């Protein structure tokens, strides 16, 4: 529906081939996004470069749609594993993980990492993990991430497909 807050971002993502619907006529905005799906979208945004290296993550299927994307993202410091040997491709992405990955993506590709302010306007700012604090502050300052309400960030909440596509659109179009 064109009145939905995420409509323009979904339309742009589909037109550019960054993110597809779950079927020809459904996007599933409230669905979740996995770690593998997110890095695949970012990989597409840079033109899906050919990767000739491998990775030490043992939980990746070499023939999977996401394999080259994970190798690319790990090589460029955009994603880390959930351990030294695991990536956990099917784990759902949280809002703070999404902000951290976008922040690292910006760093790897020369984006503006400057930011001002802090997270004090959000009552749940103490729930932001230490590793994600700078990224969350950056994402809020740049308007990439907004609260789920007027005063909450829900950093540990699973990022819905609508939230992912909107945050990506705000970053990439910014």
Helices and strands as residue ranges (DSSP letters): H 7-16, H 35-45, H 67-75, H 95-108, G 125-127, G 130-132, H 133-141, H 161-173
